[in-house]
């Protein structure tokens, strides 16, 4: 069984067909629906996910995304770009059967990013957070159904991007003025909202965060089947949580290759840290290939097009090295 490799989500540039071609060419066994934020507001990860919401709308203000009473130009643009990206992916996955990943921003990072009418984050209003979670769940259900209809052979993996999750749990999200932080959200409330969103998909659900201190245990309890993270930010403090996760069957999407232009080591060198982690945790080397998916450390929107292409090919080779030489 080979260790898999896939991307995180974003790519540089603004051409949907070029992105779909690159992704399906690089990751023949685990392509994903690329995001192209360089096109502008609505193509960014927050705007794109706001475009999925049902009966909830947002528009762009100088400070960021703000709730609206009706769908405006920004919502329409987000939906139109998503449609364009799906059309391109559909074109390059004719007859494809296998894993396919789609990404959306999770409820807590959305609540930390989306402003209420007065300019404060939705995060400070528990009722608004519940409405947002319900709207996102409904929108994702429709989006997943659309993806399955377009690419019938796909075994869809849903990735939820939650880079703000740790800040939400620890009360570190800054208010609009920047002078104070919002109160930490109760862990059970956080877990409940995640569980509600995960429940819309009967396949694999992966949570991605390229922030430090990813809450592995909480994500597992909420029902995530995989966790995607920046491997360079792990500390030995997370060892127990990771060991438990792996033994419980959680997949690790290990971000081992820098997301912005940097010299690339040999593919085997890129996954050396993963092998060391396995030894430190006393896990059987033979389980590496089925437990680990190799990815860049974060989205590639800030990379040059040439580096983005090179990194994706590098991840595939690094995964092969992990499968061939797990020791």
C-alpha positions as CSV (number, residue, x, y, z in Angstrom):
1,X,0.0,0.0,0.0
2,X,1.6,3.3,-1.0
3,X,1.5,6.4,1.2
4,X,-0.7,9.0,-0.4
5,X,0.1,12.6,-1.3
6,X,-2.2,15.5,-2.1
7,X,-2.3,19.3,-1.9
8,X,-3.7,21.6,0.8
9,X,-6.0,23.8,-1.3
10,X,-4.7,27.0,-2.8
11,X,-2.5,27.5,-5.9
12,X,-0.9,30.7,-7.5
13,X,-2.4,32.2,-10.6
14,X,-6.0,32.7,-11.8
15,X,-6.6,30.1,-14.5
16,X,-9.0,27.4,-13.4
17,X,-8.2,25.0,-16.3
18,X,-4.4,25.3,-15.8
19,X,-4.9,24.6,-12.0
20,X,-7.1,21.6,-12.6
21,X,-4.6,20.2,-15.2
22,X,-1.7,20.7,-12.8
23,X,-3.5,19.1,-9.8
24,X,-4.8,16.0,-11.8
25,X,-1.4,15.7,-13.5
26,X,0.6,15.8,-10.2
27,X,-1.7,13.8,-7.9
28,X,-3.1,11.1,-10.1
29,X,-4.3,9.1,-7.1
30,X,-5.6,12.0,-4.8
31,X,-6.4,15.2,-6.7
32,X,-8.2,18.1,-5.1
33,X,-10.4,21.0,-6.1
34,X,-7.9,23.9,-6.3
35,X,-8.5,27.4,-4.9
36,X,-7.1,30.4,-6.7
37,X,-7.3,33.4,-4.3
38,X,-5.2,35.6,-6.7
39,X,-8.5,36.3,-8.6
40,X,-9.7,38.5,-5.8
41,X,-12.3,38.6,-3.1
42,X,-14.6,35.6,-3.4
43,X,-11.8,33.4,-4.6
44,X,-10.1,33.6,-1.2
45,X,-10.8,30.7,1.2
46,X,-13.2,32.8,3.4
47,X,-15.1,34.3,0.5
48,X,-15.4,31.0,-1.3
49,X,-16.9,29.3,1.8
50,X,-19.2,32.2,2.5
51,X,-20.5,31.6,-1.1
52,X,-21.6,28.1,0.0
53,X,-23.8,29.4,2.8
54,X,-27.5,28.8,2.6
55,X,-29.8,31.8,3.4
56,X,-26.8,33.8,4.7
57,X,-24.8,36.3,2.7
58,X,-21.7,38.5,3.0
59,X,-20.0,41.3,1.2
60,X,-16.5,42.8,1.2
61,X,-15.8,45.8,3.4
62,X,-12.3,47.4,3.7
63,X,-11.9,45.5,7.0
64,X,-12.9,42.1,5.5
65,X,-16.1,40.1,5.0
66,X,-19.3,41.4,6.6
67,X,-22.7,39.9,6.9
68,X,-25.4,41.1,4.4
69,X,-29.1,40.9,4.2
70,X,-29.2,39.7,0.6
71,X,-26.8,38.2,-1.9
72,X,-24.8,40.9,-3.6
73,X,-22.0,41.1,-6.2
74,X,-19.4,39.5,-3.9
75,X,-21.6,36.4,-3.2
76,X,-22.4,36.0,-6.9
77,X,-18.7,36.3,-7.8
78,X,-17.7,33.6,-5.2
79,X,-20.3,31.2,-6.5
80,X,-19.4,31.9,-10.2
81,X,-15.7,31.2,-9.5
82,X,-16.5,28.0,-7.6
83,X,-18.6,26.9,-10.6
84,X,-15.7,27.6,-13.0
85,X,-13.3,25.6,-10.8
86,X,-15.7,22.6,-10.7
87,X,-16.2,22.8,-14.5
88,X,-12.4,22.6,-15.0
89,X,-11.9,19.8,-12.5
90,X,-14.8,17.8,-14.1
91,X,-13.1,18.2,-17.5
92,X,-9.8,16.8,-16.2
93,X,-11.3,13.9,-14.2
94,X,-13.4,12.3,-16.9
95,X,-13.6,8.6,-16.0
96,X,-11.6,9.1,-12.8
97,X,-12.3,6.7,-9.9
98,X,-10.6,7.3,-6.6
99,X,-10.0,9.8,-3.8
100,X,-10.8,13.4,-4.5
101,X,-10.5,16.2,-1.9
102,X,-12.7,19.4,-1.6
103,X,-12.0,22.1,0.9
104,X,-14.1,24.6,2.8
105,X,-13.5,26.8,5.8
106,X,-14.8,25.3,9.1
107,X,-17.4,27.1,11.2
108,X,-15.0,28.5,13.8
109,X,-12.5,30.1,11.4
110,X,-15.5,31.5,9.5
111,X,-17.0,32.9,12.7
112,X,-13.7,34.5,13.6
113,X,-13.4,36.1,10.1
114,X,-17.0,37.2,9.4
115,X,-18.1,40.5,10.8
116,X,-21.6,41.3,12.1
117,X,-23.2,44.6,10.9
118,X,-21.5,46.5,13.7
119,X,-18.0,45.3,12.7
120,X,-17.3,42.9,15.5
121,X,-16.7,39.2,14.7
122,X,-19.6,36.8,14.6
123,X,-17.6,34.8,17.1
124,X,-18.8,37.0,20.0
125,X,-22.5,36.1,19.3
126,X,-23.3,32.5,20.3
127,X,-26.7,32.5,18.4
128,X,-25.1,33.9,15.2
129,X,-22.4,31.1,15.5
130,X,-25.2,28.5,15.7
131,X,-26.9,30.0,12.6
132,X,-23.6,30.1,10.7
133,X,-22.9,26.4,11.5
134,X,-26.4,25.3,10.3
135,X,-26.1,27.4,7.1
136,X,-22.6,26.0,6.4
137,X,-23.7,22.4,7.0
138,X,-26.6,22.8,4.6
139,X,-24.4,24.5,1.9
140,X,-21.8,21.8,2.2
141,X,-24.4,19.1,1.8
142,X,-25.4,20.7,-1.5
143,X,-21.8,21.3,-2.6
144,X,-20.8,17.6,-2.0
145,X,-23.9,16.4,-3.9
146,X,-22.8,18.5,-6.8
147,X,-19.3,17.2,-6.7
148,X,-20.5,13.6,-6.7
149,X,-22.8,14.2,-9.6
150,X,-20.0,15.8,-11.7
151,X,-17.4,13.2,-10.8
152,X,-19.4,10.0,-10.1
153,X,-16.3,7.8,-9.6
154,X,-14.9,10.1,-6.8
155,X,-14.5,8.9,-3.2
156,X,-14.9,12.4,-1.8
157,X,-12.8,13.6,1.1
158,X,-14.0,16.7,2.8
159,X,-11.3,19.0,4.2
160,X,-12.4,21.8,6.6
161,X,-9.8,24.6,7.1
162,X,-9.7,25.7,10.7
163,X,-6.5,27.8,11.1
164,X,-8.2,29.9,13.8
165,X,-9.5,27.0,15.9
166,X,-6.8,27.1,18.5
167,X,-7.1,30.8,18.9
168,X,-10.9,30.4,19.3
169,X,-10.4,27.8,22.0
170,X,-7.8,29.8,23.9
171,X,-9.5,33.2,23.6
172,X,-6.8,34.7,21.3
173,X,-9.0,36.1,18.5
174,X,-8.6,39.9,18.5
175,X,-11.6,42.2,18.4
176,X,-12.2,44.8,15.6
177,X,-10.2,47.5,17.5
178,X,-7.4,45.0,18.2
179,X,-7.3,46.1,21.8
180,X,-9.0,43.1,23.3
181,X,-9.7,39.5,22.5
182,X,-13.0,37.6,22.3
183,X,-13.8,35.3,25.2
184,X,-12.7,31.7,24.6
185,X,-15.5,29.5,23.3
186,X,-16.3,26.4,25.5
187,X,-14.7,23.3,24.1
188,X,-18.0,21.3,24.1
189,X,-19.7,24.1,22.0
190,X,-16.7,24.0,19.6
191,X,-16.8,20.3,19.4
192,X,-20.6,20.2,18.9
193,X,-20.5,22.6,16.0
194,X,-17.7,20.7,14.3
195,X,-19.7,17.4,14.8
196,X,-22.7,19.0,13.1
197,X,-20.7,20.1,10.1
198,X,-18.8,16.8,9.8
199,X,-22.1,14.9,9.9
200,X,-23.1,16.1,6.4
201,X,-20.5,13.9,4.8
202,X,-20.5,10.1,5.1
203,X,-16.9,9.8,3.8
204,X,-13.6,10.9,5.2
205,X,-13.4,14.3,6.9
206,X,-10.1,16.0,7.4
207,X,-9.4,19.2,9.4
208,X,-6.6,21.4,8.3
209,X,-4.7,23.9,10.4
210,X,-1.3,25.4,9.7
211,X,-1.3,27.1,13.2
212,X,0.6,25.7,16.2
213,X,-1.1,23.6,18.9
214,X,-3.6,21.8,16.8
215,X,-6.2,20.2,19.1
216,X,-5.8,16.6,17.9
217,X,-7.9,15.0,20.7
218,X,-10.9,17.4,20.3
219,X,-10.9,16.9,16.5
220,X,-10.9,13.2,16.9
221,X,-13.8,13.3,19.4
222,X,-15.8,15.5,17.0
223,X,-15.4,12.8,14.4
224,X,-12.6,13.9,12.1
225,X,-11.0,10.9,10.3
226,X,-7.8,12.9,9.5
227,X,-5.9,15.9,10.6
228,X,-3.8,18.1,8.2
229,X,-1.1,20.2,9.8
230,X,2.3,21.9,9.3
231,X,4.7,19.2,10.5
232,X,7.4,21.8,11.3
233,X,5.2,23.3,14.1
234,X,4.8,20.0,16.0
235,X,6.5,19.8,19.4
236,X,7.0,16.8,21.6
237,X,4.1,18.0,23.8
238,X,1.8,16.7,21.0
239,X,3.4,13.3,21.0
240,X,0.7,11.6,23.2
241,X,-2.2,13.1,21.3
242,X,-0.7,12.1,18.0
243,X,0.1,8.6,19.1
244,X,-3.4,8.1,20.4
245,X,-4.8,9.5,17.1
246,X,-2.8,7.2,14.9
247,X,-3.7,4.2,17.1
248,X,-7.3,5.2,16.9
249,X,-7.1,5.1,13.0
250,X,-6.8,8.9,12.4
251,X,-4.9,9.7,9.2
252,X,-2.1,12.3,9.5
253,X,-1.9,14.7,6.5
254,X,1.7,15.8,7.3
255,X,2.7,19.1,5.8
256,X,6.4,18.5,5.3
257,X,7.3,20.7,2.3
258,X,7.4,24.5,2.6
259,X,4.4,26.3,1.0
260,X,6.5,29.2,-0.3
261,X,9.6,29.0,-2.5
262,X,12.4,27.3,-0.7
263,X,15.2,24.8,-1.7
264,X,13.7,21.3,-1.9
265,X,15.7,18.5,-0.2
266,X,15.7,15.0,-1.6
267,X,12.2,13.5,-1.3
268,X,13.4,11.0,1.4
269,X,14.8,13.9,3.4
270,X,11.5,15.6,3.4
271,X,9.8,12.7,5.3
272,X,12.8,12.0,7.7
273,X,10.9,13.8,10.5
274,X,7.9,11.6,10.0
275,X,10.0,8.5,10.4
276,X,11.6,9.9,13.5
277,X,8.2,10.7,15.0
278,X,7.1,7.1,14.4
279,X,10.2,5.8,16.1
280,X,9.8,8.2,19.1
281,X,6.1,7.1,19.5
282,X,7.1,3.4,19.2
283,X,4.7,2.8,16.3
284,X,5.2,0.0,13.8
285,X,7.0,1.3,10.7
286,X,4.7,-0.8,8.6
287,X,1.7,1.4,9.6
288,X,3.4,4.5,8.2
289,X,2.1,4.2,4.6
290,X,-1.5,3.8,5.6
291,X,-1.5,6.4,8.3
292,X,0.3,9.3,6.6
293,X,-0.6,11.4,3.5
294,X,2.2,13.8,2.4
295,X,1.3,17.4,1.7
296,X,2.8,20.9,1.5
297,X,2.8,22.6,4.9
298,X,0.1,25.0,3.8
299,X,-1.7,26.3,0.7
300,X,0.6,27.3,-2.2
301,X,-1.1,30.7,-3.1
302,X,2.1,32.5,-2.1
303,X,4.4,30.4,-4.2
304,X,5.7,30.9,-7.7
305,X,3.9,28.8,-10.3
306,X,7.1,26.8,-11.0
307,X,7.6,26.1,-7.3
308,X,4.0,25.1,-6.8
309,X,4.3,22.5,-9.6
310,X,7.7,21.3,-8.3
311,X,6.3,20.9,-4.7
312,X,3.4,18.8,-5.8
313,X,5.6,16.4,-7.7
314,X,8.0,16.4,-4.7
315,X,5.2,15.4,-2.3
316,X,4.3,12.4,-4.5
317,X,8.0,11.2,-4.5
318,X,8.3,11.8,-0.8
319,X,5.2,9.7,-0.2
320,X,6.7,6.9,-2.3
321,X,9.9,7.1,-0.3
322,X,7.9,6.7,2.9
323,X,6.1,3.7,1.6
324,X,9.2,2.0,0.2
325,X,11.5,2.7,3.2
326,X,9.4,3.2,6.3
327,X,12.3,2.4,8.7
